[in-house]
C-alpha cells in the first residue's frame, strides 16, 4: 500500500523518529528506547515510514537498521519551507505593524 | 519570531481544512483593524519580498477586497477576497481567488475559503484562521504545515548530516 507522505509525518512520534535516525541508522530496539510507546507501536510507525519511502532498512547480520531517505526528506522540506515561511513572514510583519502603531498611540 | 507568542498549525484531511492560530501582542480593536483595513493590510499581508497594494476594499458582507501582490520586479498578481460573513471584532470570512485588475476571477488556483476569528485576553489577541479547500490535493501540499518546531529541529539534524557528507 502506497501511503501519503504528508500523513506519515503528521504524527509527532513519527517526526521524532525521523529526528533520531537523521543522525545515525538505528535498530528498532534502540529507537523504541527513546519513547514511552510500546515496541509494537514503534514498529508500526517504522512500517508506515518505510511504506512512504521516508526511511530505508538495511540488514546487518540479524539486526535491521533504519535510516533516513535523504532525498525524500528534502522534497518535504521544500514544501514545508515554502508554506511555513509565508505564514511566519506574514505574521512577523503584522507584529511589526502592531508594535509601531502601539508606540504611536502612546 | 517571538517564541512566547503561540503559533499553531494543524491540518484536518477529512474536512479539508488547515487551522492556524496565532497570538498577537495587541488589543482586539487594533488587530481587527490590521486584518480589515486596506491601509494596514497593505503593510503586512504580502510576505516579503512581495508587497501588497489595495485597489479597493469594500468591507461589508458581499463586498470585495481587490489587491495586487507586487513582486520585486514590479509584476502585479491580482487577488481578491469576496467577503461573506462579518461580525465586528469577532469573525470575518471570505473566499479568495486570483483575478484580473477588475476582480474577474481566473482558475490559476482553486479558491480557498477563509474563516478568521478574533478573541482577546489580557491585552493579547488570538486570531484563529480556518482555511477550507475543495480538494484533498490542495490540502496535501499543506499538510506539512501541521508541524513546526519538532520538524525544524529535525531538519537542523539533517543539515548537519548533509554537511558531514
Interface residues (C-beta under 8 A of the other chain):
Chain A: X4 X6 X7 X9 X10 X12 X15 X16 X18 X19 X22 X23 X68 X70 X73 X74 X76 X77 X79 X80 X83 X84 X85 X86 X87 X88 X89 X90 X91 X92 X93 X94 X95 X96 X97 X98 X99 X101 X102
Chain B: X1 X2 X5 X7 X9 X11 X13 X20 X22 X24 X25 X26 X30 X31 X34 X40 X43 X44 X45 X46 X47 X48 X140 X141 X142 X143 X144 X145 X146 X147 X148 X150 X151 X153 X154 X155 X157 X158 X160 X161 X162
